[in-house]
Amino acid sequence: MVATFSDPNSVCATAQPGTTAATYDVSVTQLATVQQNIGTSLGGSGRKYSTVV
């Protein structure tokens, strides 16, 4: 099962066909973050760049 959702107060999960309907305990083992860097290239060419990590 993989759970993903953009609301920090909620979780949404999908299961494979045939999964037994039941109540499951969910443990969060890792939180994802995003970082975006925007600036001028270090090469001095004046080109702009944007990187999403």
Biopython code that builds the backbone (N, CA, C, O; Angstrom):
import numpy as np
from Bio.PDB.StructureBuilder import StructureBuilder

atoms = [
    (1, "MET", "N", (0.846, -1.169, 0.000)),
    (1, "MET", "CA", (0.000, 0.000, 0.000)),
    (1, "MET", "C", (0.889, 1.228, 0.000)),
    (1, "MET", "O", (1.889, 1.275, 0.716)),
    (2, "VAL", "N", (0.534, 2.208, -0.789)),
    (2, "VAL", "CA", (1.242, 3.480, -0.825)),
    (2, "VAL", "C", (0.247, 4.573, -0.487)),
    (2, "VAL", "O", (-0.840, 4.629, -1.061)),
    (3, "ALA", "N", (0.612, 5.436, 0.436)),
    (3, "ALA", "CA", (-0.266, 6.527, 0.839)),
    (3, "ALA", "C", (0.360, 7.853, 0.450)),
    (3, "ALA", "O", (1.527, 8.110, 0.746)),
    (4, "THR", "N", (-0.416, 8.690, -0.210)),
    (4, "THR", "CA", (0.051, 10.023, -0.581)),
    (4, "THR", "C", (-1.109, 10.998, -0.501)),
    (4, "THR", "O", (-2.258, 10.640, -0.763)),
    (5, "PHE", "N", (-0.797, 12.239, -0.134)),
    (5, "PHE", "CA", (-1.827, 13.270, -0.105)),
    (5, "PHE", "C", (-1.156, 14.597, 0.157)),
    (5, "PHE", "O", (-0.172, 14.645, 0.896)),
    (6, "SER", "N", (-1.653, 15.679, -0.424)),
    (6, "SER", "CA", (-1.019, 16.982, -0.264)),
    (6, "SER", "C", (-1.497, 17.736, 0.970)),
    (6, "SER", "O", (-0.863, 18.718, 1.355)),
    (7, "ASP", "N", (-2.574, 17.324, 1.598)),
    (7, "ASP", "CA", (-3.062, 17.972, 2.815)),
    (7, "ASP", "C", (-2.271, 17.437, 3.997)),
    (7, "ASP", "O", (-2.319, 16.234, 4.257)),
    (8, "PRO", "N", (-1.533, 18.295, 4.734)),
    (8, "PRO", "CA", (-0.691, 17.812, 5.830)),
    (8, "PRO", "C", (-1.465, 17.199, 6.993)),
    (8, "PRO", "O", (-0.870, 16.558, 7.859)),
    (9, "ASN", "N", (-2.781, 17.387, 7.021)),
    (9, "ASN", "CA", (-3.591, 16.840, 8.109)),
    (9, "ASN", "C", (-4.379, 15.605, 7.697)),
    (9, "ASN", "O", (-5.209, 15.117, 8.463)),
    (10, "SER", "N", (-4.128, 15.098, 6.500)),
    (10, "SER", "CA", (-4.894, 13.962, 5.993)),
    (10, "SER", "C", (-3.978, 12.947, 5.335)),
    (10, "SER", "O", (-2.827, 13.237, 5.009)),
    (11, "VAL", "N", (-4.513, 11.763, 5.150)),
    (11, "VAL", "CA", (-3.800, 10.737, 4.400)),
    (11, "VAL", "C", (-4.810, 10.021, 3.508)),
    (11, "VAL", "O", (-5.951, 9.792, 3.908)),
    (12, "CYS", "N", (-4.387, 9.677, 2.317)),
    (12, "CYS", "CA", (-5.221, 8.947, 1.374)),
    (12, "CYS", "C", (-4.424, 7.734, 0.912)),
    (12, "CYS", "O", (-3.254, 7.867, 0.553)),
    (13, "ALA", "N", (-5.028, 6.578, 0.915)),
    (13, "ALA", "CA", (-4.302, 5.363, 0.539)),
    (13, "ALA", "C", (-5.101, 4.582, -0.487)),
    (13, "ALA", "O", (-6.331, 4.631, -0.506)),
    (14, "THR", "N", (-4.386, 3.859, -1.343)),
    (14, "THR", "CA", (-5.023, 2.952, -2.294)),
    (14, "THR", "C", (-4.458, 1.559, -2.076)),
    (14, "THR", "O", (-3.298, 1.398, -1.697)),
    (15, "ALA", "N", (-5.284, 0.566, -2.317)),
    (15, "ALA", "CA", (-4.861, -0.824, -2.114)),
    (15, "ALA", "C", (-5.107, -1.619, -3.388)),
    (15, "ALA", "O", (-5.876, -1.206, -4.255)),
    (16, "GLN", "N", (-4.457, -2.741, -3.485)),
    (16, "GLN", "CA", (-4.597, -3.620, -4.639)),
    (16, "GLN", "C", (-5.955, -4.316, -4.609)),
    (16, "GLN", "O", (-6.527, -4.512, -3.537)),
    (17, "PRO", "N", (-6.476, -4.692, -5.785)),
    (17, "PRO", "CA", (-7.723, -5.457, -5.825)),
    (17, "PRO", "C", (-7.585, -6.743, -5.001)),
    (17, "PRO", "O", (-6.544, -7.400, -5.025)),
    (18, "GLY", "N", (-8.629, -7.080, -4.291)),
    (18, "GLY", "CA", (-8.613, -8.286, -3.472)),
    (18, "GLY", "C", (-8.193, -8.043, -2.032)),
    (18, "GLY", "O", (-8.218, -8.962, -1.212)),
    (19, "THR", "N", (-7.802, -6.801, -1.717)),
    (19, "THR", "CA", (-7.419, -6.482, -0.345)),
    (19, "THR", "C", (-8.642, -6.580, 0.551)),
    (19, "THR", "O", (-9.726, -6.127, 0.185)),
    (20, "THR", "N", (-8.467, -7.164, 1.710)),
    (20, "THR", "CA", (-9.563, -7.328, 2.660)),
    (20, "THR", "C", (-9.962, -5.986, 3.256)),
    (20, "THR", "O", (-9.116, -5.218, 3.714)),
    (21, "ALA", "N", (-11.275, -5.711, 3.245)),
    (21, "ALA", "CA", (-11.779, -4.495, 3.876)),
    (21, "ALA", "C", (-11.623, -4.629, 5.380)),
    (21, "ALA", "O", (-12.118, -5.588, 5.972)),
    (22, "ALA", "N", (-10.946, -3.685, 5.997)),
    (22, "ALA", "CA", (-10.694, -3.738, 7.432)),
    (22, "ALA", "C", (-10.215, -2.379, 7.905)),
    (22, "ALA", "O", (-10.083, -1.447, 7.112)),
    (23, "THR", "N", (-9.957, -2.271, 9.186)),
    (23, "THR", "CA", (-9.349, -1.080, 9.764)),
    (23, "THR", "C", (-7.862, -1.349, 9.905)),
    (23, "THR", "O", (-7.461, -2.369, 10.466)),
    (24, "TYR", "N", (-7.049, -0.443, 9.401)),
    (24, "TYR", "CA", (-5.601, -0.618, 9.431)),
    (24, "TYR", "C", (-4.953, 0.500, 10.235)),
    (24, "TYR", "O", (-5.411, 1.642, 10.196)),
    (25, "ASP", "N", (-3.890, 0.177, 10.964)),
    (25, "ASP", "CA", (-3.082, 1.188, 11.633)),
    (25, "ASP", "C", (-2.072, 1.722, 10.628)),
    (25, "ASP", "O", (-1.479, 0.954, 9.870)),
    (26, "VAL", "N", (-1.877, 3.032, 10.620)),
    (26, "VAL", "CA", (-0.940, 3.661, 9.696)),
    (26, "VAL", "C", (0.180, 4.308, 10.490)),
    (26, "VAL", "O", (-0.073, 5.071, 11.423)),
    (27, "SER", "N", (1.417, 4.005, 10.121)),
    (27, "SER", "CA", (2.587, 4.622, 10.744)),
    (27, "SER", "C", (3.320, 5.439, 9.690)),
    (27, "SER", "O", (3.604, 4.941, 8.601)),
    (28, "VAL", "N", (3.627, 6.691, 10.011)),
    (28, "VAL", "CA", (4.394, 7.544, 9.104)),
    (28, "VAL", "C", (5.862, 7.334, 9.421)),
    (28, "VAL", "O", (6.308, 7.597, 10.538)),
    (29, "THR", "N", (6.622, 6.853, 8.422)),
    (29, "THR", "CA", (8.042, 6.584, 8.634)),
    (29, "THR", "C", (8.937, 7.621, 7.977)),
    (29, "THR", "O", (10.116, 7.717, 8.318)),
    (30, "GLN", "N", (8.405, 8.399, 7.045)),
    (30, "GLN", "CA", (9.218, 9.409, 6.381)),
    (30, "GLN", "C", (8.314, 10.498, 5.829)),
    (30, "GLN", "O", (7.266, 10.210, 5.249)),
    (31, "LEU", "N", (8.717, 11.746, 6.009)),
    (31, "LEU", "CA", (7.990, 12.875, 5.454)),
    (31, "LEU", "C", (8.773, 13.433, 4.275)),
    (31, "LEU", "O", (10.000, 13.519, 4.323)),
    (32, "ALA", "N", (8.075, 13.804, 3.239)),
    (32, "ALA", "CA", (8.727, 14.368, 2.057)),
    (32, "ALA", "C", (8.689, 15.888, 2.122)),
    (32, "ALA", "O", (7.744, 16.477, 2.648)),
    (33, "THR", "N", (9.721, 16.508, 1.585)),
    (33, "THR", "CA", (9.759, 17.965, 1.463)),
    (33, "THR", "C", (10.182, 18.314, 0.044)),
    (33, "THR", "O", (10.765, 17.493, -0.663)),
    (34, "VAL", "N", (9.887, 19.514, -0.354)),
    (34, "VAL", "CA", (10.306, 19.981, -1.672)),
    (34, "VAL", "C", (11.104, 21.260, -1.488)),
    (34, "VAL", "O", (10.825, 22.068, -0.602)),
    (35, "GLN", "N", (12.090, 21.422, -2.333)),
    (35, "GLN", "CA", (12.923, 22.615, -2.290)),
    (35, "GLN", "C", (13.085, 23.124, -3.708)),
    (35, "GLN", "O", (13.348, 22.342, -4.621)),
    (36, "GLN", "N", (12.931, 24.422, -3.906)),
    (36, "GLN", "CA", (13.121, 24.999, -5.234)),
    (36, "GLN", "C", (14.161, 26.097, -5.137)),
    (36, "GLN", "O", (14.029, 27.023, -4.337)),
    (37, "ASN", "N", (15.194, 25.989, -5.954)),
    (37, "ASN", "CA", (16.254, 26.991, -6.005)),
    (37, "ASN", "C", (16.132, 27.754, -7.318)),
    (37, "ASN", "O", (16.082, 27.152, -8.391)),
    (38, "ILE", "N", (16.085, 29.081, -7.231)),
    (38, "ILE", "CA", (16.011, 29.921, -8.425)),
    (38, "ILE", "C", (17.113, 30.963, -8.317)),
    (38, "ILE", "O", (17.240, 31.629, -7.290)),
    (39, "GLY", "N", (17.911, 31.109, -9.370)),
    (39, "GLY", "CA", (18.976, 32.102, -9.328)),
    (39, "GLY", "C", (19.674, 32.209, -10.664)),
    (39, "GLY", "O", (19.169, 31.751, -11.689)),
    (40, "THR", "N", (20.846, 32.821, -10.636)),
    (40, "THR", "CA", (21.658, 32.996, -11.829)),
    (40, "THR", "C", (22.733, 31.927, -11.857)),
    (40, "THR", "O", (23.321, 31.601, -10.825)),
    (41, "SER", "N", (22.989, 31.385, -13.031)),
    (41, "SER", "CA", (24.000, 30.349, -13.196)),
    (41, "SER", "C", (25.347, 30.833, -12.687)),
    (41, "SER", "O", (25.705, 31.993, -12.892)),
    (42, "LEU", "N", (26.098, 29.961, -12.026)),
    (42, "LEU", "CA", (27.411, 30.320, -11.501)),
    (42, "LEU", "C", (28.417, 30.592, -12.609)),
    (42, "LEU", "O", (29.462, 31.192, -12.356)),
    (43, "GLY", "N", (28.123, 30.164, -13.831)),
    (43, "GLY", "CA", (29.021, 30.400, -14.951)),
    (43, "GLY", "C", (29.091, 31.860, -15.376)),
    (43, "GLY", "O", (29.933, 32.219, -16.199)),
    (44, "GLY", "N", (28.230, 32.704, -14.834)),
    (44, "GLY", "CA", (28.262, 34.122, -15.137)),
    (44, "GLY", "C", (27.667, 34.480, -16.483)),
    (44, "GLY", "O", (27.823, 35.613, -16.938)),
    (45, "SER", "N", (26.995, 33.558, -17.126)),
    (45, "SER", "CA", (26.430, 33.831, -18.447)),
    (45, "SER", "C", (25.123, 34.605, -18.364)),
    (45, "SER", "O", (24.573, 35.013, -19.388)),
    (46, "GLY", "N", (24.630, 34.807, -17.161)),
    (46, "GLY", "CA", (23.373, 35.519, -16.993)),
    (46, "GLY", "C", (22.149, 34.651, -17.187)),
    (46, "GLY", "O", (21.025, 35.137, -17.056)),
    (47, "ARG", "N", (22.338, 33.373, -17.497)),
    (47, "ARG", "CA", (21.203, 32.471, -17.681)),
    (47, "ARG", "C", (20.547, 32.178, -16.335)),
    (47, "ARG", "O", (21.226, 32.004, -15.323)),
    (48, "LYS", "N", (19.241, 32.129, -16.340)),
    (48, "LYS", "CA", (18.488, 31.788, -15.136)),
    (48, "LYS", "C", (18.269, 30.284, -15.099)),
    (48, "LYS", "O", (18.197, 29.633, -16.141)),
    (49, "TYR", "N", (18.165, 29.745, -13.917)),
    (49, "TYR", "CA", (17.877, 28.328, -13.781)),
    (49, "TYR", "C", (16.884, 28.131, -12.655)),
    (49, "TYR", "O", (16.750, 28.987, -11.781)),
    (50, "SER", "N", (16.200, 27.027, -12.672)),
    (50, "SER", "CA", (15.265, 26.641, -11.620)),
    (50, "SER", "C", (15.425, 25.148, -11.394)),
    (50, "SER", "O", (15.351, 24.360, -12.337)),
    (51, "THR", "N", (15.641, 24.767, -10.162)),
    (51, "THR", "CA", (15.828, 23.365, -9.821)),
    (51, "THR", "C", (14.845, 22.988, -8.732)),
    (51, "THR", "O", (14.767, 23.663, -7.706)),
    (52, "VAL", "N", (14.094, 21.918, -8.940)),
    (52, "VAL", "CA", (13.207, 21.381, -7.915)),
    (52, "VAL", "C", (13.795, 20.069, -7.462)),
    (52, "VAL", "O", (14.021, 19.169, -8.271)),
    (53, "VAL", "N", (14.045, 19.956, -6.163)),
    (53, "VAL", "CA", (14.650, 18.755, -5.599)),
    (53, "VAL", "C", (13.608, 18.022, -4.802)),
    (53, "VAL", "O", (13.896, 16.970, -4.230)),
]
sb = StructureBuilder()
sb.init_structure("model")
sb.init_model(0)
sb.init_chain("A")
sb.init_seg("    ")
for serial, (resi, resn, name, xyz) in enumerate(atoms, 1):
    if name == "N":
        sb.init_residue(resn, " ", resi, " ")
    sb.init_atom(name, np.array(xyz, "f"), 0.0, 1.0, " ", f" {name:<3s}", serial, name[0])
structure = sb.get_structure()
